[in-house]
Amino acid sequence: MTLPHFPVSPATASAGGDARPAAVVYCEGQFTRIDGKTANGLVRASERYRIVAVIDSTCEATDAGVALDGVANGIAVVASLEECPRADLLIFGLAPLSGLMSAADRATVLTAIDGGLDIVSGLHEFLNDDPEMVLAAQIASVTLHDVRRPRPTKELRMFDGAIDSVDCVRIAVLGTDGAIGKRTTCTILTDALNAAGIATVMVGTGQTGLIQGAAYGVALDAIPAQFGVGELEGAVVAAWEEQRPRVIIVEGQGALSHPAYLSSTVVLRASRPHAVIMQHAPARDVLSDYPGVPMPTATSEIALIEAFGRAPVVGMTINHEGMTRQDVDAAIALYEAQLGVPVTDALWGHPATLVEMVTRAFPALINDRVEVAS
Protein backbone atom coordinates (compact mmCIF):
# COMPACT_ATOMS: atom_id res chain seq x y z
CA MET A 1 0.00 0.00 0.00
CA THR A 2 1.42 3.38 -1.02
CA LEU A 3 -0.13 6.65 0.07
CA PRO A 4 0.40 9.66 -2.16
CA HIS A 5 2.78 12.56 -1.74
CA PHE A 6 0.91 15.86 -1.63
CA PRO A 7 1.97 19.18 -3.11
CA VAL A 8 2.76 21.91 -0.62
CA SER A 9 -0.50 23.61 0.37
CA PRO A 10 -1.10 26.87 2.25
CA ALA A 11 -1.58 24.90 5.48
CA THR A 12 1.68 23.07 4.91
CA ALA A 13 3.58 26.14 3.83
CA SER A 14 2.67 27.86 7.10
CA ALA A 15 4.58 25.21 9.07
CA GLY A 16 7.99 26.81 8.67
CA GLY A 17 9.26 24.63 5.85
CA ASP A 18 7.81 21.32 7.05
CA ALA A 19 6.75 19.77 3.73
CA ARG A 20 4.42 17.20 5.27
CA PRO A 21 0.70 17.77 4.73
CA ALA A 22 -1.06 19.14 7.80
CA ALA A 23 -3.57 16.67 9.23
CA VAL A 24 -6.27 16.66 11.89
CA VAL A 25 -7.07 13.30 13.45
CA TYR A 26 -10.65 12.42 14.27
CA CYS A 27 -10.88 10.29 17.44
CA GLU A 28 -14.13 11.27 19.15
CA GLY A 29 -14.55 9.58 22.53
CA GLN A 30 -11.55 7.28 22.20
CA PHE A 31 -8.29 9.27 22.25
CA THR A 32 -5.74 7.62 24.61
CA ARG A 33 -7.96 4.52 24.70
CA ILE A 34 -7.61 1.19 22.93
CA ASP A 35 -10.01 1.99 20.07
CA GLY A 36 -8.13 5.24 19.50
CA LYS A 37 -4.90 3.42 18.71
CA THR A 38 -4.55 4.96 15.24
CA ALA A 39 -4.77 8.47 16.68
CA ASN A 40 -2.49 7.50 19.56
CA GLY A 41 0.14 6.22 17.16
CA LEU A 42 -0.01 9.28 14.91
CA VAL A 43 0.42 11.62 17.87
CA ARG A 44 3.54 9.72 18.91
CA ALA A 45 5.10 9.42 15.45
CA SER A 46 4.24 10.39 11.89
CA GLU A 47 6.69 10.63 9.03
CA ARG A 48 4.05 11.21 6.36
CA TYR A 49 1.82 13.84 7.99
CA ARG A 50 2.25 16.80 10.34
CA ILE A 51 -0.43 16.26 12.95
CA VAL A 52 -1.89 19.61 14.05
CA ALA A 53 -4.90 18.53 16.12
CA VAL A 54 -6.87 15.63 17.55
CA ILE A 55 -10.66 15.85 17.69
CA ASP A 56 -12.15 14.39 20.89
CA SER A 57 -14.68 16.40 22.86
CA THR A 58 -14.41 14.00 25.82
CA CYS A 59 -10.68 14.55 26.40
CA GLU A 60 -9.95 16.88 29.31
CA ALA A 61 -6.40 17.80 28.22
CA THR A 62 -5.81 20.47 25.59
CA ASP A 63 -2.46 19.04 24.46
CA ALA A 64 -2.38 15.57 22.87
CA GLY A 65 1.04 14.73 24.26
CA VAL A 66 -0.05 15.55 27.79
CA ALA A 67 -3.18 13.44 27.41
CA LEU A 68 -1.33 10.45 25.98
CA ASP A 69 2.08 10.40 27.67
CA GLY A 70 2.17 13.29 30.13
CA VAL A 71 4.54 15.36 27.97
CA ALA A 72 3.37 18.33 25.88
CA ASN A 73 4.01 18.07 22.13
CA GLY A 74 2.13 21.07 20.77
CA ILE A 75 -0.65 19.04 19.10
CA ALA A 76 -3.97 20.54 20.13
CA VAL A 77 -6.93 18.51 21.38
CA VAL A 78 -10.15 20.15 20.23
CA ALA A 79 -13.84 19.38 20.65
CA SER A 80 -14.92 19.69 17.02
CA LEU A 81 -13.79 20.01 13.45
CA GLU A 82 -14.70 23.70 13.52
CA GLU A 83 -12.10 24.35 16.24
CA CYS A 84 -9.22 22.73 14.31
CA PRO A 85 -6.25 24.67 12.97
CA ARG A 86 -5.93 24.97 9.21
CA ALA A 87 -5.17 21.61 7.64
CA ASP A 88 -4.97 19.69 4.37
CA LEU A 89 -6.71 16.49 5.38
CA LEU A 90 -8.58 14.59 8.04
CA ILE A 91 -7.38 11.18 9.22
CA PHE A 92 -9.97 8.84 10.70
CA GLY A 93 -8.15 7.91 13.90
CA LEU A 94 -10.61 5.43 15.39
CA ALA A 95 -10.01 1.68 15.09
CA PRO A 96 -13.22 0.02 16.33
CA LEU A 97 -13.47 -3.76 16.38
CA SER A 98 -16.17 -3.56 13.69
CA GLY A 99 -13.99 -1.48 11.38
CA LEU A 100 -17.09 0.64 10.65
CA MET A 101 -18.15 4.26 11.20
CA SER A 102 -20.98 5.35 13.45
CA ALA A 103 -23.59 7.85 12.22
CA ALA A 104 -21.83 10.65 14.13
CA ASP A 105 -18.46 9.66 12.66
CA ARG A 106 -19.95 9.71 9.21
CA ALA A 107 -21.40 13.18 9.70
CA THR A 108 -18.00 14.56 10.72
CA VAL A 109 -16.27 12.99 7.72
CA LEU A 110 -18.87 14.45 5.36
CA THR A 111 -18.44 17.86 6.99
CA ALA A 112 -14.66 17.60 6.51
CA ILE A 113 -15.14 16.71 2.85
CA ASP A 114 -17.49 19.66 2.39
CA GLY A 115 -14.81 21.85 3.98
CA GLY A 116 -12.26 20.79 1.37
CA LEU A 117 -10.24 18.27 3.37
CA ASP A 118 -8.93 15.07 1.82
CA ILE A 119 -9.79 12.00 3.93
CA VAL A 120 -7.45 9.18 4.97
CA SER A 121 -9.23 6.15 6.39
CA GLY A 122 -7.99 2.83 7.69
CA LEU A 123 -11.45 1.33 8.14
CA HIS A 124 -12.69 -1.92 6.65
CA GLU A 125 -15.55 -0.05 4.97
CA PHE A 126 -14.02 1.73 1.99
CA LEU A 127 -15.02 5.34 1.44
CA ASN A 128 -14.56 4.99 -2.30
CA ASP A 129 -17.31 2.35 -2.33
CA ASP A 130 -19.76 4.68 -0.61
CA PRO A 131 -21.86 6.62 -3.18
CA GLU A 132 -22.60 9.50 -0.81
CA MET A 133 -18.94 9.92 0.14
CA VAL A 134 -17.80 9.67 -3.46
CA LEU A 135 -20.32 12.26 -4.65
CA ALA A 136 -19.41 14.64 -1.82
CA ALA A 137 -15.72 14.25 -2.63
CA GLN A 138 -16.34 14.93 -6.32
CA ILE A 139 -18.30 18.09 -5.54
CA ALA A 140 -15.61 19.34 -3.15
CA SER A 141 -12.72 18.21 -5.39
CA VAL A 142 -11.08 16.23 -2.60
CA THR A 143 -9.58 12.75 -2.51
CA LEU A 144 -10.60 9.74 -0.42
CA HIS A 145 -7.72 7.41 0.56
CA ASP A 146 -8.66 3.89 1.72
CA VAL A 147 -5.49 2.61 3.37
CA ARG A 148 -6.76 -0.91 3.91
CA ARG A 149 -7.88 -1.52 0.33
CA PRO A 150 -5.71 -4.33 -1.09
CA ARG A 151 -4.47 -4.46 -4.63
CA PRO A 152 -6.70 -6.14 -7.22
CA THR A 153 -6.82 -9.90 -6.68
CA LYS A 154 -5.05 -10.61 -9.97
CA GLU A 155 -2.08 -8.58 -8.70
CA LEU A 156 -1.80 -10.24 -5.30
CA ARG A 157 1.25 -12.36 -4.57
CA MET A 158 1.42 -15.98 -3.46
CA PHE A 159 4.16 -17.20 -1.13
CA ASP A 160 7.10 -18.52 -3.15
CA GLY A 161 9.93 -18.91 -0.63
CA ALA A 162 11.77 -15.73 -1.65
CA ILE A 163 12.03 -14.89 2.06
CA ASP A 164 14.99 -17.28 2.20
CA SER A 165 16.97 -14.83 0.05
CA VAL A 166 16.67 -12.10 2.67
CA ASP A 167 20.15 -12.15 4.19
CA CYS A 168 19.67 -10.06 7.31
CA VAL A 169 18.38 -10.46 10.84
CA ARG A 170 14.59 -10.58 10.92
CA ILE A 171 12.78 -9.85 14.18
CA ALA A 172 9.00 -10.01 14.65
CA VAL A 173 7.35 -8.05 17.45
CA LEU A 174 4.37 -10.10 18.63
CA GLY A 175 2.12 -9.74 21.64
CA THR A 176 -0.33 -11.32 24.02
CA ASP A 177 -3.32 -9.29 22.77
CA GLY A 178 -4.44 -6.83 20.13
CA ALA A 179 -3.96 -3.07 20.66
CA ILE A 180 -1.17 -3.76 23.12
CA GLY A 181 1.62 -1.59 21.69
CA LYS A 182 3.40 -3.79 19.17
CA ARG A 183 3.57 -1.08 16.51
CA THR A 184 4.81 1.52 18.99
CA THR A 185 7.55 -0.82 20.14
CA CYS A 186 8.47 -1.57 16.51
CA THR A 187 8.81 2.14 15.77
CA ILE A 188 10.91 2.88 18.85
CA LEU A 189 13.08 -0.20 18.28
CA THR A 190 13.67 0.66 14.62
CA ASP A 191 14.64 4.24 15.48
CA ALA A 192 16.91 3.08 18.31
CA LEU A 193 18.79 0.58 16.15
CA ASN A 194 19.29 3.12 13.38
CA ALA A 195 20.49 5.69 15.92
CA ALA A 196 22.98 3.10 17.16
CA GLY A 197 24.37 2.68 13.65
CA ILE A 198 22.64 -0.62 12.84
CA ALA A 199 20.74 -0.10 9.59
CA THR A 200 17.16 -1.20 10.24
CA VAL A 201 13.89 -1.12 8.31
CA MET A 202 10.40 -1.66 9.70
CA VAL A 203 7.74 -3.56 7.78
CA GLY A 204 4.23 -2.54 8.84
CA THR A 205 1.25 -4.88 8.89
CA GLY A 206 -1.58 -2.58 9.99
CA GLN A 207 -3.29 0.59 8.89
CA THR A 208 -1.71 2.82 11.53
CA GLY A 209 1.87 2.00 10.55
CA LEU A 210 1.06 2.62 6.89
CA ILE A 211 -0.57 5.96 7.67
CA GLN A 212 2.40 6.92 9.85
CA GLY A 213 4.70 6.44 6.89
CA ALA A 214 6.06 2.89 6.85
CA ALA A 215 7.72 2.54 3.45
CA TYR A 216 7.09 -1.22 3.36
CA GLY A 217 4.11 -3.22 4.49
CA VAL A 218 0.57 -4.41 3.94
CA ALA A 219 -2.69 -4.16 5.89
CA LEU A 220 -2.78 -7.87 6.65
CA ASP A 221 -6.33 -8.13 7.93
CA ALA A 222 -7.73 -6.81 4.64
CA ILE A 223 -5.99 -9.30 2.35
CA PRO A 224 -7.70 -12.56 1.31
CA ALA A 225 -6.26 -15.41 3.37
CA GLN A 226 -4.80 -17.20 0.36
CA PHE A 227 -2.55 -14.24 -0.41
CA GLY A 228 -1.64 -12.88 3.04
CA VAL A 229 1.60 -14.82 3.47
CA GLY A 230 2.75 -14.01 -0.06
CA GLU A 231 1.93 -10.31 0.20
CA LEU A 232 3.83 -9.90 3.47
CA GLU A 233 6.71 -12.00 2.17
CA GLY A 234 6.87 -9.64 -0.80
CA ALA A 235 7.01 -6.58 1.47
CA VAL A 236 9.90 -8.03 3.49
CA VAL A 237 11.76 -9.04 0.33
CA ALA A 238 11.26 -5.55 -1.13
CA ALA A 239 12.64 -3.95 2.05
CA TRP A 240 15.70 -6.17 1.78
CA GLU A 241 16.32 -5.71 -1.93
CA GLU A 242 15.87 -1.93 -1.89
CA GLN A 243 17.53 -1.04 1.44
CA ARG A 244 19.95 -3.89 2.29
CA PRO A 245 19.51 -3.32 6.04
CA ARG A 246 21.20 -5.35 8.74
CA VAL A 247 17.86 -5.81 10.55
CA ILE A 248 14.22 -5.94 9.46
CA ILE A 249 11.58 -5.43 12.15
CA VAL A 250 8.17 -6.90 11.32
CA GLU A 251 5.11 -5.58 13.13
CA GLY A 252 2.87 -8.25 14.61
CA GLN A 253 -0.92 -8.20 14.67
CA GLY A 254 -3.29 -9.51 17.33
CA ALA A 255 -1.78 -12.43 19.21
CA LEU A 256 -1.00 -16.00 18.23
CA SER A 257 -3.28 -17.25 21.01
CA HIS A 258 -6.10 -14.81 20.28
CA PRO A 259 -9.37 -16.61 19.44
CA ALA A 260 -10.44 -14.04 16.82
CA TYR A 261 -7.27 -13.05 14.97
CA LEU A 262 -5.09 -15.05 12.58
CA SER A 263 -2.61 -12.37 11.52
CA SER A 264 0.21 -13.46 13.83
CA THR A 265 0.36 -16.80 12.05
CA VAL A 266 0.85 -14.93 8.77
CA VAL A 267 3.63 -12.81 10.26
CA LEU A 268 5.52 -15.88 11.42
CA ARG A 269 5.03 -17.82 8.19
CA ALA A 270 5.77 -14.93 5.84
CA SER A 271 8.79 -13.33 7.52
CA ARG A 272 10.30 -16.46 9.07
CA PRO A 273 11.86 -14.38 11.85
CA HIS A 274 15.12 -15.33 13.44
CA ALA A 275 13.80 -14.03 16.76
CA VAL A 276 10.71 -12.57 18.41
CA ILE A 277 10.25 -9.75 20.90
CA MET A 278 6.97 -10.07 22.77
CA GLN A 279 4.79 -7.24 24.07
CA HIS A 280 2.70 -7.88 27.18
CA ALA A 281 0.39 -5.84 29.43
CA PRO A 282 0.77 -7.23 32.98
CA ALA A 283 -2.20 -5.26 34.35
CA ARG A 284 -4.60 -6.44 31.64
CA ASP A 285 -6.76 -9.31 32.98
CA VAL A 286 -8.90 -9.94 29.90
CA LEU A 287 -8.47 -9.46 26.16
CA SER A 288 -9.09 -5.86 25.09
CA ASP A 289 -12.07 -6.51 22.81
CA TYR A 290 -13.25 -9.74 24.44
CA PRO A 291 -13.85 -9.10 28.16
CA GLY A 292 -14.99 -12.70 28.69
CA VAL A 293 -11.63 -14.12 27.61
CA PRO A 294 -8.74 -14.09 30.12
CA MET A 295 -5.37 -12.76 29.02
CA PRO A 296 -2.72 -15.41 28.34
CA THR A 297 0.31 -15.43 30.56
CA ALA A 298 3.67 -14.33 29.19
CA THR A 299 4.98 -17.86 29.71
CA SER A 300 2.15 -19.55 27.81
CA GLU A 301 2.36 -17.13 24.87
CA ILE A 302 6.12 -17.55 24.59
CA ALA A 303 5.73 -21.33 24.52
CA LEU A 304 3.14 -21.03 21.74
CA ILE A 305 5.25 -18.61 19.69
CA GLU A 306 8.36 -20.72 19.94
CA ALA A 307 6.51 -23.91 19.05
CA PHE A 308 4.64 -22.43 16.09
CA GLY A 309 7.23 -20.00 14.81
CA ARG A 310 10.37 -22.00 15.53
CA ALA A 311 12.03 -18.78 16.59
CA PRO A 312 13.20 -17.89 20.11
CA VAL A 313 11.64 -15.06 22.09
CA VAL A 314 14.72 -13.00 22.92
CA GLY A 315 13.09 -10.24 24.94
CA MET A 316 9.85 -8.85 26.29
CA THR A 317 8.47 -5.32 26.31
CA ILE A 318 5.83 -4.07 28.70
CA ASN A 319 2.69 -2.06 28.03
CA HIS A 320 2.35 -0.03 31.21
CA GLU A 321 -1.38 0.69 31.07
CA GLY A 322 -2.80 0.71 34.58
CA MET A 323 0.69 0.58 36.12
CA THR A 324 2.95 2.99 37.99
CA ARG A 325 6.65 3.23 37.31
CA GLN A 326 7.23 1.25 40.49
CA ASP A 327 4.88 -1.44 39.20
CA VAL A 328 6.80 -1.57 35.93
CA ASP A 329 10.17 -1.85 37.69
CA ALA A 330 8.84 -4.71 39.78
CA ALA A 331 7.36 -6.44 36.74
CA ILE A 332 10.64 -6.15 34.83
CA ALA A 333 12.56 -7.79 37.67
CA LEU A 334 9.95 -10.54 38.03
CA TYR A 335 9.73 -11.39 34.32
CA GLU A 336 13.48 -11.32 33.80
CA ALA A 337 13.82 -13.85 36.64
CA GLN A 338 10.97 -16.02 35.32
CA LEU A 339 11.72 -15.91 31.61
CA GLY A 340 15.49 -15.51 31.48
CA VAL A 341 15.33 -12.80 28.81
CA PRO A 342 15.76 -9.00 28.94
CA VAL A 343 12.58 -7.04 29.70
CA THR A 344 11.90 -3.32 29.32
CA ASP A 345 9.17 -0.74 28.78
CA ALA A 346 9.72 0.68 25.29
CA LEU A 347 8.07 4.01 26.14
CA TRP A 348 9.42 4.55 29.64
CA GLY A 349 12.75 2.75 29.32
CA HIS A 350 15.91 3.98 27.61
CA PRO A 351 16.13 3.08 23.90
CA ALA A 352 19.61 1.64 24.49
CA THR A 353 17.97 -1.19 26.42
CA LEU A 354 16.12 -2.26 23.28
CA VAL A 355 19.35 -2.13 21.28
CA GLU A 356 21.09 -4.28 23.89
CA MET A 357 18.19 -6.73 23.74
CA VAL A 358 18.84 -7.22 20.02
CA THR A 359 22.64 -7.23 20.11
CA ARG A 360 22.64 -9.71 22.98
CA ALA A 361 20.74 -12.10 20.72
CA PHE A 362 22.77 -11.19 17.61
CA PRO A 363 26.24 -10.06 18.76
CA ALA A 364 27.56 -9.93 15.19
CA LEU A 365 25.49 -6.76 14.71
CA ILE A 366 27.87 -4.91 17.05
CA ASN A 367 30.68 -5.27 14.52
CA ASP A 368 28.49 -3.89 11.73
CA ARG A 369 27.60 -0.62 13.35
CA VAL A 370 28.08 2.59 11.42
CA GLU A 371 29.24 5.69 13.30
CA VAL A 372 26.29 8.06 13.64
CA ALA A 373 26.93 11.76 14.12
CA SER A 374 25.58 13.05 17.41
Order of alpha helices (4+ residues) and beta strands (2+ residues): alpha-beta-alpha-beta-alpha-beta-beta-alpha-beta-alpha-beta-beta-alpha-beta-alpha-beta-alpha-beta-alpha-beta-beta-beta-alpha-beta-alpha-beta-alpha
